[in-house]
Amino acid sequence: MDPHTVIIILTLNLLSSGGLFYLIARKMPPHGGLGAFAAGASTFGAAYALRLAVGMQGPSLLAALADCAMILGTLLFITGVRQFVGRTAAPIAPAVLIGVLLMYGVLHAVVIMAWGTVGRHVLLNAVLGALYLLLAYEAAQGLRSEPQALQLPLRLLSTLMGALGLMTLGRATSIGIQGADAIFQGLAAQIYYAYASLTAVLLGPNLLWMVFLRLNRQLAELASRDALTRTLNRNGLDEALQRHFGARTQRRIAWLQVDIDHFKHINDDHGHQAGDAVLRAVAGVLTQMVRADDFVARTGGEEFLVACVDASSETAGQLAERLRAGVAALRIAVPGQAAPLHCTISVGVSQPFSALGQWESAARAADAALYAAKAAGRNRVVLQSAT
C-alpha cells in the first residue's frame, strides 16, 4: 500500500472523527473524555496533513512541528480515556503539555544533528510506541471499574493500541538498524501501514461505541434514580422489587420508613440549598451504612424507604438504630454558612414480608410506625407491633 495513500486515509478519518466528537461533546457534560477525544483526533489528523504538505523525509521546522502534534494528539487521547473511565476529571495542564513538547523538541533537534532523518523517525516511533502502550494500559485499567457492557469496547481499544504500540516500537528498531529504507519500503513497512490504517478506521467507531454505551447507562440511571440523592426513585424501587422477588431464592424484606425531622424548618431557616445538602448527606449515610443486599429509595421530599433484606424485625430495628445514630452524628457544611448543620431522622420498621404483592401494605405499616416515632418526640426508631 502506498504510504501517501495511507496518510491521506488516516488524515481524513482522524479529522472527521475529531469533528464528530466535537459536535457530540458540545451537548455533553464536561470531563467525560469527549473533548479530549475531539482534540486528540483533530490534532493527530492535522499532524498527518502537515506531514503530507512538507514531505515525509526531509527534516525541517515544519516536520518537527508535525511530530510534536502527533505526540500531543496521543497525549490527548490518553487524557480522554483517563477521563472516560474516571481515573481523572481534569485535562492535562497546559504547562505540562508545553513542557513535554519543549523537551521533545529539544531532543528532536539533538537527534537530527547527530543522526539525521533516520534519527528523527527512530525517536518519533519510539516515543509514539511508548505512548500507544500507555493508552492501552489506561484502557485496560478501566476494565476494573466499568460495567460489563463497556468491557468489550475497552478490551478492543486496549488490544488495538497495545499491538500498535509494540509494532511502532519494533518499527523504531528496524529503522535504527536498517536505515531510511525501512521507513516506507519492505514487507514490515507495508504491514505496519496496513495495521495503522485499520486501527485508525476502528478507533473512531470504537470510541463512539464506548460513548453511546455510557449514555445508555446514564439514561437508565436517570430513569431509575433520584437526581439529587442518587438513591432509587419510584421506578427504580419497582425494578428492584421485581428483581428481588423474581429471583429463584426469595428472601423476606422489612421496610424502614425514614423521615428527616423538621425538614421544613431547615428549608425555611437556611434555604433550599441547605435542604439539598441535608438530603444528599442523609442519603449518603443510608446508602453507605446499609448491608450489601439492602437498597434505598427516595419516596418523597424528605422521606426514604430502606429495604432490609433477609432479616427479622429485630435485625431491621438494629439497622434502623445504626442509621439514626449515623445521621445524628452528621455535621453538614453548607456554602455561605459558617456553622455546619445537623439533623435527625425518625424511623418506622415493618414486620418482614415475603411476597411482591405485600410490599405496599408493609410500607403502610412502616409509615404508621414512623408516625408513632414522630409522635413520641422524633429522633427515634419504632417497630411495628407483631400481630
DARA-V511098 format. One record per backbone hydrogen bond with DSSP energy under -1.0 kcal/mol. CO is the residue of the C=O (numbers start at 1). NH is the residue of the N-H. If there is no record, write none. Layout:
co-><CO	CO>
nh-><NH	NH>
This chain:
co-><2	3	4	5	6	7	8	9	10	11	12	13	14	15	16	17	18	19	20	21	22	24	25	33	34	35	36	37	38	39	40	41	42	43	44	45	46	47	48	49	50	51	60	61	62	63	64	65	66	67	68	69	70	71	72	73	74	75	76	77	78	79	80	81	82	82	93	94	95	96	97	98	99	100	101	102	103	104	105	106	107	108	109	110	111	112	116	117	118	119	120	121	122	123	124	125	126	127	128	129	130	131	132	133	134	135	136	137	138	140	141	142	147	148	150	151	152	153	154	155	156	157	158	159	160	161	162	163	164	165	166	167	168	169	170	171	172	173	174	175	179	180	181	186	187	188	189	190	191	192	193	194	195	196	197	198	199	202	203	204	205	206	207	208	209	210	211	212	213	214	215	216	217	218	219	220	221	224	226	231	232	233	234	235	236	237	238	239	240	241	242	252	253	254	255	256	257	258	259	260	262	263	264	265	266	267	271	272	273	274	275	276	277	278	279	280	281	282	283	284	285	286	295	296	297	302	303	303	304	305	306	307	308	312	313	314	315	316	317	318	319	320	321	322	323	324	325	327	332	334	341	344	346	347	348	349	353	355	356	358	359	360	361	362	363	364	365	366	367	368	369	370	371	372	373	374	380	382>
nh-><6	7	8	9	10	11	12	13	14	15	16	17	18	19	20	21	22	23	24	25	26	27	28	37	38	39	40	41	42	43	44	45	46	47	48	49	50	51	52	53	54	55	64	65	66	67	68	69	70	71	72	73	74	75	76	77	78	79	80	81	82	83	84	85	87	88	97	98	99	100	101	102	103	104	105	106	107	108	109	110	111	112	113	114	115	116	120	121	122	123	124	125	126	127	128	129	130	131	132	133	134	135	136	137	138	139	140	141	142	143	144	146	150	151	154	155	156	157	158	159	160	161	162	163	164	165	166	167	168	169	170	171	172	173	174	175	176	177	178	179	182	183	185	190	191	192	193	194	195	196	197	198	199	200	201	202	203	206	207	208	209	210	211	212	213	214	215	216	217	218	219	220	221	222	223	224	225	233	230	226	298	237	238	239	240	241	242	243	244	245	246	310	353	308	350	306	348	304	346	263	266	267	268	269	270	271	275	276	277	278	279	280	281	282	283	284	285	286	287	288	289	290	307	232	305	260	299	300	258	297	256	295	254	316	317	318	319	320	321	322	323	324	325	326	327	328	329	330	341	337	332	261	259	382	257	384	253	358	359	362	363	364	365	366	367	368	369	370	371	372	373	374	375	376	378	377	347	349>
